Amino acid sequence: MSVRPIRLFGDPVLRAPSAPIEEIDDGVRALIQDLLDTVELPGRAGVAAPQIGVGLRAFSYNIDGDIGYVINPVLVETRGEPQAVGEGCLSVPGLWHDAIRYPWAKVVGIDLDGREIVLEGEGLLAQALQHETDHLDGMLYLSRLPADTRREAMRQVRESDWF
């Protein structure tokens, strides 16, 4: 289909919880293809449907060349001690801060045929699973920053050329 433009901080779709996908139809298939096309660009670990302007529960991922998607993902388990991990977001371009994330995560959802998908892992995959499910819940990673860092990040957003 196509690479879709990324919605930026301030767009209301990024703050609203996404609706579950009730029926797999041609529109959902096109959405998934757009998510896959959009995440394939270099430097992208994940793209959630709200980031391309669609308030539905789906995201794509691109971790070490492993590209895929999940529909109606639910973060069902995290493990380990939460730690500060360097993180950025396509919807908040140019910023990079330490967000608090678990070192291991597991997401369960479905594919386009309605079959269960289980994604689990550590490192960048764990971080991406948490980051993208946050997007589907209407949360940006800036909300996971310590208060002083969040204030600095918001100052950077206000001073950015894209805001």
PyMOL commands that place a pseudoatom at each C-alpha (Angstrom):
pseudoatom trace, name=CA, resn=MET, resi=1, chain=A, elem=C, hetatm=0, pos=[0.000, 0.000, 0.000]
pseudoatom trace, name=CA, resn=SER, resi=2, chain=A, elem=C, hetatm=0, pos=[2.001, 3.013, 1.210]
pseudoatom trace, name=CA, resn=VAL, resi=3, chain=A, elem=C, hetatm=0, pos=[4.289, 4.631, 3.733]
pseudoatom trace, name=CA, resn=ARG, resi=4, chain=A, elem=C, hetatm=0, pos=[2.066, 6.888, 5.805]
pseudoatom trace, name=CA, resn=PRO, resi=5, chain=A, elem=C, hetatm=0, pos=[3.126, 10.175, 7.456]
pseudoatom trace, name=CA, resn=ILE, resi=6, chain=A, elem=C, hetatm=0, pos=[3.721, 10.035, 11.200]
pseudoatom trace, name=CA, resn=ARG, resi=7, chain=A, elem=C, hetatm=0, pos=[1.443, 12.084, 13.443]
pseudoatom trace, name=CA, resn=LEU, resi=8, chain=A, elem=C, hetatm=0, pos=[3.340, 14.336, 15.837]
pseudoatom trace, name=CA, resn=PHE, resi=9, chain=A, elem=C, hetatm=0, pos=[3.018, 15.222, 19.508]
pseudoatom trace, name=CA, resn=GLY, resi=10, chain=A, elem=C, hetatm=0, pos=[-0.061, 17.405, 19.982]
pseudoatom trace, name=CA, resn=ASP, resi=11, chain=A, elem=C, hetatm=0, pos=[-2.238, 15.418, 17.571]
pseudoatom trace, name=CA, resn=PRO, resi=12, chain=A, elem=C, hetatm=0, pos=[-5.304, 14.231, 19.560]
pseudoatom trace, name=CA, resn=VAL, resi=13, chain=A, elem=C, hetatm=0, pos=[-5.190, 10.727, 18.022]
pseudoatom trace, name=CA, resn=LEU, resi=14, chain=A, elem=C, hetatm=0, pos=[-1.973, 10.085, 19.975]
pseudoatom trace, name=CA, resn=ARG, resi=15, chain=A, elem=C, hetatm=0, pos=[-3.676, 10.726, 23.330]
pseudoatom trace, name=CA, resn=ALA, resi=16, chain=A, elem=C, hetatm=0, pos=[-6.851, 8.684, 22.808]
pseudoatom trace, name=CA, resn=PRO, resi=17, chain=A, elem=C, hetatm=0, pos=[-7.047, 4.985, 23.694]
pseudoatom trace, name=CA, resn=SER, resi=18, chain=A, elem=C, hetatm=0, pos=[-7.404, 2.904, 20.522]
pseudoatom trace, name=CA, resn=ALA, resi=19, chain=A, elem=C, hetatm=0, pos=[-10.471, 0.801, 19.807]
pseudoatom trace, name=CA, resn=PRO, resi=20, chain=A, elem=C, hetatm=0, pos=[-10.160, -2.956, 19.401]
pseudoatom trace, name=CA, resn=ILE, resi=21, chain=A, elem=C, hetatm=0, pos=[-10.414, -4.320, 15.880]
pseudoatom trace, name=CA, resn=GLU, resi=22, chain=A, elem=C, hetatm=0, pos=[-13.701, -6.212, 15.793]
pseudoatom trace, name=CA, resn=GLU, resi=23, chain=A, elem=C, hetatm=0, pos=[-13.618, -7.546, 12.229]
pseudoatom trace, name=CA, resn=ILE, resi=24, chain=A, elem=C, hetatm=0, pos=[-10.786, -8.314, 9.836]
pseudoatom trace, name=CA, resn=ASP, resi=25, chain=A, elem=C, hetatm=0, pos=[-11.851, -6.741, 6.552]
pseudoatom trace, name=CA, resn=ASP, resi=26, chain=A, elem=C, hetatm=0, pos=[-10.144, -5.100, 3.577]
pseudoatom trace, name=CA, resn=GLY, resi=27, chain=A, elem=C, hetatm=0, pos=[-9.715, -1.869, 5.533]
pseudoatom trace, name=CA, resn=VAL, resi=28, chain=A, elem=C, hetatm=0, pos=[-7.856, -3.665, 8.327]
pseudoatom trace, name=CA, resn=ARG, resi=29, chain=A, elem=C, hetatm=0, pos=[-5.719, -5.556, 5.798]
pseudoatom trace, name=CA, resn=ALA, resi=30, chain=A, elem=C, hetatm=0, pos=[-4.807, -2.228, 4.160]
pseudoatom trace, name=CA, resn=LEU, resi=31, chain=A, elem=C, hetatm=0, pos=[-4.008, -0.720, 7.578]
pseudoatom trace, name=CA, resn=ILE, resi=32, chain=A, elem=C, hetatm=0, pos=[-1.660, -3.601, 8.393]
pseudoatom trace, name=CA, resn=GLN, resi=33, chain=A, elem=C, hetatm=0, pos=[0.098, -3.276, 5.040]
pseudoatom trace, name=CA, resn=ASP, resi=34, chain=A, elem=C, hetatm=0, pos=[0.525, 0.466, 5.621]
pseudoatom trace, name=CA, resn=LEU, resi=35, chain=A, elem=C, hetatm=0, pos=[1.936, -0.215, 9.097]
pseudoatom trace, name=CA, resn=LEU, resi=36, chain=A, elem=C, hetatm=0, pos=[4.411, -2.718, 7.619]
pseudoatom trace, name=CA, resn=ASP, resi=37, chain=A, elem=C, hetatm=0, pos=[5.415, -0.354, 4.802]
pseudoatom trace, name=CA, resn=THR, resi=38, chain=A, elem=C, hetatm=0, pos=[5.842, 2.509, 7.264]
pseudoatom trace, name=CA, resn=VAL, resi=39, chain=A, elem=C, hetatm=0, pos=[7.977, 0.557, 9.775]
pseudoatom trace, name=CA, resn=GLU, resi=40, chain=A, elem=C, hetatm=0, pos=[10.335, -0.716, 7.063]
pseudoatom trace, name=CA, resn=LEU, resi=41, chain=A, elem=C, hetatm=0, pos=[12.097, 2.631, 6.769]
pseudoatom trace, name=CA, resn=PRO, resi=42, chain=A, elem=C, hetatm=0, pos=[15.553, 2.721, 8.386]
pseudoatom trace, name=CA, resn=GLY, resi=43, chain=A, elem=C, hetatm=0, pos=[15.707, 3.589, 12.078]
pseudoatom trace, name=CA, resn=ARG, resi=44, chain=A, elem=C, hetatm=0, pos=[12.186, 2.457, 12.914]
pseudoatom trace, name=CA, resn=ALA, resi=45, chain=A, elem=C, hetatm=0, pos=[11.582, -0.203, 15.578]
pseudoatom trace, name=CA, resn=GLY, resi=46, chain=A, elem=C, hetatm=0, pos=[7.803, 0.116, 15.671]
pseudoatom trace, name=CA, resn=VAL, resi=47, chain=A, elem=C, hetatm=0, pos=[4.793, 2.045, 14.398]
pseudoatom trace, name=CA, resn=ALA, resi=48, chain=A, elem=C, hetatm=0, pos=[1.411, 2.021, 16.122]
pseudoatom trace, name=CA, resn=ALA, resi=49, chain=A, elem=C, hetatm=0, pos=[-1.809, 2.684, 14.203]
pseudoatom trace, name=CA, resn=PRO, resi=50, chain=A, elem=C, hetatm=0, pos=[-2.450, 6.003, 16.028]
pseudoatom trace, name=CA, resn=GLN, resi=51, chain=A, elem=C, hetatm=0, pos=[0.918, 7.250, 14.769]
pseudoatom trace, name=CA, resn=ILE, resi=52, chain=A, elem=C, hetatm=0, pos=[-0.478, 7.067, 11.239]
pseudoatom trace, name=CA, resn=GLY, resi=53, chain=A, elem=C, hetatm=0, pos=[-3.793, 8.599, 12.294]
pseudoatom trace, name=CA, resn=VAL, resi=54, chain=A, elem=C, hetatm=0, pos=[-5.862, 5.458, 12.915]
pseudoatom trace, name=CA, resn=GLY, resi=55, chain=A, elem=C, hetatm=0, pos=[-7.348, 4.890, 16.371]
pseudoatom trace, name=CA, resn=LEU, resi=56, chain=A, elem=C, hetatm=0, pos=[-7.332, 1.079, 16.206]
pseudoatom trace, name=CA, resn=ARG, resi=57, chain=A, elem=C, hetatm=0, pos=[-5.331, -1.453, 18.242]
pseudoatom trace, name=CA, resn=ALA, resi=58, chain=A, elem=C, hetatm=0, pos=[-2.575, -2.620, 15.900]
pseudoatom trace, name=CA, resn=PHE, resi=59, chain=A, elem=C, hetatm=0, pos=[1.132, -2.039, 15.517]
pseudoatom trace, name=CA, resn=SER, resi=60, chain=A, elem=C, hetatm=0, pos=[4.045, -3.123, 13.368]
pseudoatom trace, name=CA, resn=TYR, resi=61, chain=A, elem=C, hetatm=0, pos=[7.612, -3.782, 14.475]
pseudoatom trace, name=CA, resn=ASN, resi=62, chain=A, elem=C, hetatm=0, pos=[11.047, -3.972, 12.901]
pseudoatom trace, name=CA, resn=ILE, resi=63, chain=A, elem=C, hetatm=0, pos=[13.579, -5.462, 15.314]
pseudoatom trace, name=CA, resn=ASP, resi=64, chain=A, elem=C, hetatm=0, pos=[16.927, -6.440, 13.831]
pseudoatom trace, name=CA, resn=GLY, resi=65, chain=A, elem=C, hetatm=0, pos=[15.301, -6.972, 10.427]
pseudoatom trace, name=CA, resn=ASP, resi=66, chain=A, elem=C, hetatm=0, pos=[12.443, -9.081, 11.829]
pseudoatom trace, name=CA, resn=ILE, resi=67, chain=A, elem=C, hetatm=0, pos=[9.366, -7.238, 10.570]
pseudoatom trace, name=CA, resn=GLY, resi=68, chain=A, elem=C, hetatm=0, pos=[5.838, -8.104, 11.654]
pseudoatom trace, name=CA, resn=TYR, resi=69, chain=A, elem=C, hetatm=0, pos=[2.603, -6.856, 13.151]
pseudoatom trace, name=CA, resn=VAL, resi=70, chain=A, elem=C, hetatm=0, pos=[0.048, -7.695, 15.792]
pseudoatom trace, name=CA, resn=ILE, resi=71, chain=A, elem=C, hetatm=0, pos=[-3.668, -6.881, 15.990]
pseudoatom trace, name=CA, resn=ASN, resi=72, chain=A, elem=C, hetatm=0, pos=[-5.375, -6.194, 19.335]
pseudoatom trace, name=CA, resn=PRO, resi=73, chain=A, elem=C, hetatm=0, pos=[-2.150, -6.638, 21.306]
pseudoatom trace, name=CA, resn=VAL, resi=74, chain=A, elem=C, hetatm=0, pos=[-2.301, -6.898, 25.073]
pseudoatom trace, name=CA, resn=LEU, resi=75, chain=A, elem=C, hetatm=0, pos=[0.815, -6.559, 27.202]
pseudoatom trace, name=CA, resn=VAL, resi=76, chain=A, elem=C, hetatm=0, pos=[0.262, -9.640, 29.363]
pseudoatom trace, name=CA, resn=GLU, resi=77, chain=A, elem=C, hetatm=0, pos=[3.557, -9.946, 31.202]
pseudoatom trace, name=CA, resn=THR, resi=78, chain=A, elem=C, hetatm=0, pos=[6.716, -8.057, 32.070]
pseudoatom trace, name=CA, resn=ARG, resi=79, chain=A, elem=C, hetatm=0, pos=[9.721, -9.343, 33.976]
pseudoatom trace, name=CA, resn=GLY, resi=80, chain=A, elem=C, hetatm=0, pos=[12.757, -8.015, 35.701]
pseudoatom trace, name=CA, resn=GLU, resi=81, chain=A, elem=C, hetatm=0, pos=[13.527, -4.809, 37.508]
pseudoatom trace, name=CA, resn=PRO, resi=82, chain=A, elem=C, hetatm=0, pos=[12.358, -1.694, 35.617]
pseudoatom trace, name=CA, resn=GLN, resi=83, chain=A, elem=C, hetatm=0, pos=[15.305, 0.311, 34.344]
pseudoatom trace, name=CA, resn=ALA, resi=84, chain=A, elem=C, hetatm=0, pos=[16.043, 3.537, 32.526]
pseudoatom trace, name=CA, resn=VAL, resi=85, chain=A, elem=C, hetatm=0, pos=[16.538, 2.824, 28.825]
pseudoatom trace, name=CA, resn=GLY, resi=86, chain=A, elem=C, hetatm=0, pos=[17.369, 5.337, 26.095]
pseudoatom trace, name=CA, resn=GLU, resi=87, chain=A, elem=C, hetatm=0, pos=[14.258, 5.857, 24.016]
pseudoatom trace, name=CA, resn=GLY, resi=88, chain=A, elem=C, hetatm=0, pos=[12.906, 8.052, 21.265]
pseudoatom trace, name=CA, resn=CYS, resi=89, chain=A, elem=C, hetatm=0, pos=[9.653, 8.223, 19.340]
pseudoatom trace, name=CA, resn=LEU, resi=90, chain=A, elem=C, hetatm=0, pos=[8.762, 8.998, 15.744]
pseudoatom trace, name=CA, resn=SER, resi=91, chain=A, elem=C, hetatm=0, pos=[5.921, 11.176, 17.051]
pseudoatom trace, name=CA, resn=VAL, resi=92, chain=A, elem=C, hetatm=0, pos=[8.373, 13.251, 19.091]
pseudoatom trace, name=CA, resn=PRO, resi=93, chain=A, elem=C, hetatm=0, pos=[11.220, 13.632, 16.575]
pseudoatom trace, name=CA, resn=GLY, resi=94, chain=A, elem=C, hetatm=0, pos=[14.689, 14.622, 17.659]
pseudoatom trace, name=CA, resn=LEU, resi=95, chain=A, elem=C, hetatm=0, pos=[14.238, 13.814, 21.355]
pseudoatom trace, name=CA, resn=TRP, resi=96, chain=A, elem=C, hetatm=0, pos=[15.988, 10.975, 23.148]
pseudoatom trace, name=CA, resn=HIS, resi=97, chain=A, elem=C, hetatm=0, pos=[15.557, 10.347, 26.876]
pseudoatom trace, name=CA, resn=ASP, resi=98, chain=A, elem=C, hetatm=0, pos=[15.773, 7.500, 29.359]
pseudoatom trace, name=CA, resn=ALA, resi=99, chain=A, elem=C, hetatm=0, pos=[12.320, 5.968, 29.867]
pseudoatom trace, name=CA, resn=ILE, resi=100, chain=A, elem=C, hetatm=0, pos=[11.561, 3.387, 32.560]
pseudoatom trace, name=CA, resn=ARG, resi=101, chain=A, elem=C, hetatm=0, pos=[10.973, -0.022, 30.958]
pseudoatom trace, name=CA, resn=TYR, resi=102, chain=A, elem=C, hetatm=0, pos=[11.013, -3.659, 31.997]
pseudoatom trace, name=CA, resn=PRO, resi=103, chain=A, elem=C, hetatm=0, pos=[13.856, -5.699, 30.468]
pseudoatom trace, name=CA, resn=TRP, resi=104, chain=A, elem=C, hetatm=0, pos=[11.473, -8.473, 29.274]
pseudoatom trace, name=CA, resn=ALA, resi=105, chain=A, elem=C, hetatm=0, pos=[7.921, -8.239, 27.910]
pseudoatom trace, name=CA, resn=LYS, resi=106, chain=A, elem=C, hetatm=0, pos=[5.232, -10.414, 26.355]
pseudoatom trace, name=CA, resn=VAL, resi=107, chain=A, elem=C, hetatm=0, pos=[2.361, -9.310, 24.101]
pseudoatom trace, name=CA, resn=VAL, resi=108, chain=A, elem=C, hetatm=0, pos=[-0.511, -11.497, 22.901]
pseudoatom trace, name=CA, resn=GLY, resi=109, chain=A, elem=C, hetatm=0, pos=[-2.754, -10.594, 19.965]
pseudoatom trace, name=CA, resn=ILE, resi=110, chain=A, elem=C, hetatm=0, pos=[-3.929, -11.974, 16.634]
pseudoatom trace, name=CA, resn=ASP, resi=111, chain=A, elem=C, hetatm=0, pos=[-2.901, -11.971, 12.981]
pseudoatom trace, name=CA, resn=LEU, resi=112, chain=A, elem=C, hetatm=0, pos=[-5.008, -11.218, 9.902]
pseudoatom trace, name=CA, resn=ASP, resi=113, chain=A, elem=C, hetatm=0, pos=[-6.369, -14.771, 9.945]
pseudoatom trace, name=CA, resn=GLY, resi=114, chain=A, elem=C, hetatm=0, pos=[-7.500, -14.492, 13.572]
pseudoatom trace, name=CA, resn=ARG, resi=115, chain=A, elem=C, hetatm=0, pos=[-4.735, -16.795, 14.823]
pseudoatom trace, name=CA, resn=GLU, resi=116, chain=A, elem=C, hetatm=0, pos=[-3.039, -15.980, 18.107]
pseudoatom trace, name=CA, resn=ILE, resi=117, chain=A, elem=C, hetatm=0, pos=[0.321, -14.206, 17.959]
pseudoatom trace, name=CA, resn=VAL, resi=118, chain=A, elem=C, hetatm=0, pos=[2.660, -14.240, 20.941]
pseudoatom trace, name=CA, resn=LEU, resi=119, chain=A, elem=C, hetatm=0, pos=[5.611, -11.843, 20.891]
pseudoatom trace, name=CA, resn=GLU, resi=120, chain=A, elem=C, hetatm=0, pos=[8.038, -12.013, 23.775]
pseudoatom trace, name=CA, resn=GLY, resi=121, chain=A, elem=C, hetatm=0, pos=[11.607, -11.077, 24.372]
pseudoatom trace, name=CA, resn=GLU, resi=122, chain=A, elem=C, hetatm=0, pos=[14.141, -8.822, 25.984]
pseudoatom trace, name=CA, resn=GLY, resi=123, chain=A, elem=C, hetatm=0, pos=[16.165, -5.795, 25.017]
pseudoatom trace, name=CA, resn=LEU, resi=124, chain=A, elem=C, hetatm=0, pos=[14.916, -3.737, 22.088]
pseudoatom trace, name=CA, resn=LEU, resi=125, chain=A, elem=C, hetatm=0, pos=[11.982, -6.097, 21.440]
pseudoatom trace, name=CA, resn=ALA, resi=126, chain=A, elem=C, hetatm=0, pos=[10.779, -5.757, 25.052]
pseudoatom trace, name=CA, resn=GLN, resi=127, chain=A, elem=C, hetatm=0, pos=[11.147, -1.997, 24.842]
pseudoatom trace, name=CA, resn=ALA, resi=128, chain=A, elem=C, hetatm=0, pos=[9.245, -1.825, 21.534]
pseudoatom trace, name=CA, resn=LEU, resi=129, chain=A, elem=C, hetatm=0, pos=[6.402, -4.016, 22.823]
pseudoatom trace, name=CA, resn=GLN, resi=130, chain=A, elem=C, hetatm=0, pos=[5.929, -1.723, 25.815]
pseudoatom trace, name=CA, resn=HIS, resi=131, chain=A, elem=C, hetatm=0, pos=[6.339, 1.469, 23.753]
pseudoatom trace, name=CA, resn=GLU, resi=132, chain=A, elem=C, hetatm=0, pos=[3.834, 0.445, 21.061]
pseudoatom trace, name=CA, resn=THR, resi=133, chain=A, elem=C, hetatm=0, pos=[1.196, -0.861, 23.488]
pseudoatom trace, name=CA, resn=ASP, resi=134, chain=A, elem=C, hetatm=0, pos=[1.545, 2.449, 25.347]
pseudoatom trace, name=CA, resn=HIS, resi=135, chain=A, elem=C, hetatm=0, pos=[0.679, 4.221, 22.069]
pseudoatom trace, name=CA, resn=LEU, resi=136, chain=A, elem=C, hetatm=0, pos=[-2.458, 2.098, 21.768]
pseudoatom trace, name=CA, resn=ASP, resi=137, chain=A, elem=C, hetatm=0, pos=[-3.436, 3.148, 25.291]
pseudoatom trace, name=CA, resn=GLY, resi=138, chain=A, elem=C, hetatm=0, pos=[-3.021, 6.828, 24.379]
pseudoatom trace, name=CA, resn=MET, resi=139, chain=A, elem=C, hetatm=0, pos=[0.324, 7.279, 26.140]
pseudoatom trace, name=CA, resn=LEU, resi=140, chain=A, elem=C, hetatm=0, pos=[3.581, 8.684, 24.787]
pseudoatom trace, name=CA, resn=TYR, resi=141, chain=A, elem=C, hetatm=0, pos=[6.934, 7.689, 26.260]
pseudoatom trace, name=CA, resn=LEU, resi=142, chain=A, elem=C, hetatm=0, pos=[7.322, 11.209, 27.673]
pseudoatom trace, name=CA, resn=SER, resi=143, chain=A, elem=C, hetatm=0, pos=[4.823, 10.150, 30.373]
pseudoatom trace, name=CA, resn=ARG, resi=144, chain=A, elem=C, hetatm=0, pos=[7.303, 7.508, 31.552]
pseudoatom trace, name=CA, resn=LEU, resi=145, chain=A, elem=C, hetatm=0, pos=[10.072, 10.011, 32.191]
pseudoatom trace, name=CA, resn=PRO, resi=146, chain=A, elem=C, hetatm=0, pos=[11.017, 11.206, 35.685]
pseudoatom trace, name=CA, resn=ALA, resi=147, chain=A, elem=C, hetatm=0, pos=[9.401, 14.594, 36.424]
pseudoatom trace, name=CA, resn=ASP, resi=148, chain=A, elem=C, hetatm=0, pos=[12.543, 16.699, 35.956]
pseudoatom trace, name=CA, resn=THR, resi=149, chain=A, elem=C, hetatm=0, pos=[13.432, 14.952, 32.704]
pseudoatom trace, name=CA, resn=ARG, resi=150, chain=A, elem=C, hetatm=0, pos=[9.821, 15.302, 31.476]
pseudoatom trace, name=CA, resn=ARG, resi=151, chain=A, elem=C, hetatm=0, pos=[9.931, 19.058, 32.108]
pseudoatom trace, name=CA, resn=GLU, resi=152, chain=A, elem=C, hetatm=0, pos=[13.153, 19.306, 30.085]
pseudoatom trace, name=CA, resn=ALA, resi=153, chain=A, elem=C, hetatm=0, pos=[11.657, 17.158, 27.305]
pseudoatom trace, name=CA, resn=MET, resi=154, chain=A, elem=C, hetatm=0, pos=[8.562, 19.357, 27.141]
pseudoatom trace, name=CA, resn=ARG, resi=155, chain=A, elem=C, hetatm=0, pos=[10.789, 22.441, 26.886]
pseudoatom trace, name=CA, resn=GLN, resi=156, chain=A, elem=C, hetatm=0, pos=[12.586, 20.748, 23.978]
pseudoatom trace, name=CA, resn=VAL, resi=157, chain=A, elem=C, hetatm=0, pos=[9.261, 19.982, 22.309]
pseudoatom trace, name=CA, resn=ARG, resi=158, chain=A, elem=C, hetatm=0, pos=[8.086, 23.595, 22.664]
pseudoatom trace, name=CA, resn=GLU, resi=159, chain=A, elem=C, hetatm=0, pos=[11.380, 24.853, 21.166]
pseudoatom trace, name=CA, resn=SER, resi=160, chain=A, elem=C, hetatm=0, pos=[11.433, 22.339, 18.303]
pseudoatom trace, name=CA, resn=ASP, resi=161, chain=A, elem=C, hetatm=0, pos=[10.878, 23.461, 14.718]
pseudoatom trace, name=CA, resn=TRP, resi=162, chain=A, elem=C, hetatm=0, pos=[8.135, 20.851, 14.160]
pseudoatom trace, name=CA, resn=PHE, resi=163, chain=A, elem=C, hetatm=0, pos=[5.888, 21.777, 17.130]
for i in range(1, 163): cmd.bond("trace and resi %d" % i, "trace and resi %d" % (i + 1))
show_as sticks, trace
zoom trace
